[in-house]
Amino acid sequence: MLELDGPTDALLGAAGRLDELLETPEGLVARILAPTETGVVLWQLWATAEARARNADDPAHGEALRASGLLGLVTGTRARAFDGAALQLFS
């Protein structure tokens, strides 16, 4: 989970540009982006912690973050990983 502080509408727009610049990373199962009072919150569900780390370390990911304008909009961040979390699917 990643909370990004900054102008909400601009962050949502930059997140959309980021999606256009990058293919879905291997191991990313689901992503939810939601507006908040202070910016946006991003939840990402990864198949493994290794897949999450591999994406974070990928130079193309950093380049796309800069190109999308997202990094320039962020005024603060808080991150949290939930190791050992379990996904339950309901039909």
C-alpha positions as CSV (number, residue, x, y, z in Angstrom):
1,M,0.0,0.0,0.0
2,L,1.4,3.4,-1.0
3,E,-0.1,6.7,0.0
4,L,1.0,9.7,-2.2
5,D,0.3,13.2,-1.0
6,G,-0.2,16.0,-3.5
7,P,-2.9,17.4,-5.8
8,T,-5.4,14.5,-6.2
9,D,-6.6,15.2,-9.7
10,A,-3.0,15.7,-11.1
11,L,-1.8,12.5,-9.3
12,L,-4.6,10.5,-10.9
13,G,-3.8,11.9,-14.3
14,A,-0.1,11.2,-13.9
15,A,-0.9,7.6,-12.7
16,G,-2.9,7.2,-16.0
17,R,0.1,8.4,-18.0
18,L,2.3,6.0,-16.1
19,D,0.0,3.1,-17.1
20,E,0.4,4.2,-20.7
21,L,4.2,4.2,-20.5
22,L,4.6,0.7,-18.9
23,E,3.3,-2.7,-19.6
24,T,1.8,-4.6,-16.6
25,P,4.8,-5.9,-14.6
26,E,5.2,-9.6,-14.3
27,G,3.8,-10.8,-11.0
28,L,1.3,-7.9,-10.5
29,V,-2.0,-9.5,-9.7
30,A,-4.2,-6.5,-9.0
31,R,-3.9,-2.7,-8.6
32,I,-6.4,-0.3,-7.1
33,L,-5.8,3.5,-7.2
34,A,-8.2,5.7,-5.2
35,P,-8.4,9.4,-4.5
36,T,-8.0,10.6,-0.9
37,E,-8.3,13.9,0.9
38,T,-4.6,14.3,0.7
39,G,-3.8,12.8,-2.7
40,V,-4.2,9.1,-3.7
41,V,-3.7,5.7,-2.2
42,L,-2.4,2.8,-4.3
43,W,-2.9,-0.8,-3.4
44,Q,-0.9,-3.4,-5.4
45,L,-1.2,-7.2,-5.0
46,W,1.9,-9.0,-6.1
47,A,2.2,-12.7,-6.7
48,T,5.5,-12.7,-4.6
49,A,7.6,-10.3,-2.7
50,E,10.3,-11.0,-5.2
51,A,8.1,-9.8,-8.1
52,R,7.4,-6.6,-6.2
53,A,11.1,-6.0,-5.5
54,R,12.0,-6.8,-9.1
55,N,9.6,-4.2,-10.4
56,A,10.9,-1.6,-7.9
57,D,14.5,-2.2,-9.0
58,D,13.7,-2.1,-12.8
59,P,15.3,1.1,-14.3
60,A,12.4,1.3,-16.8
61,H,10.0,1.7,-13.9
62,G,12.0,4.7,-12.5
63,E,12.2,6.3,-16.0
64,A,8.5,5.9,-16.5
65,L,7.8,7.4,-13.1
66,R,9.8,10.5,-14.0
67,A,8.3,10.7,-17.5
68,S,4.7,10.5,-16.3
69,G,5.2,13.6,-14.1
70,L,4.1,11.6,-11.0
71,L,7.3,12.1,-9.0
72,G,7.2,15.9,-9.4
73,L,3.7,16.0,-8.0
74,V,4.3,14.0,-4.8
75,T,4.7,16.1,-1.6
76,G,4.9,13.1,0.8
77,T,4.6,9.3,0.9
78,R,3.9,6.5,3.2
79,A,4.4,2.9,2.2
80,R,3.5,-0.4,3.8
81,A,3.9,-4.0,2.7
82,F,1.8,-6.8,4.2
83,D,3.9,-9.9,3.9
84,G,2.0,-13.1,4.4
85,A,-1.3,-11.6,3.3
86,A,-3.8,-14.0,1.9
87,L,-6.2,-13.4,-1.0
88,Q,-9.7,-14.8,-0.8
89,L,-11.8,-14.8,-3.9
90,F,-15.6,-14.8,-3.6
91,S,-18.1,-15.6,-6.3
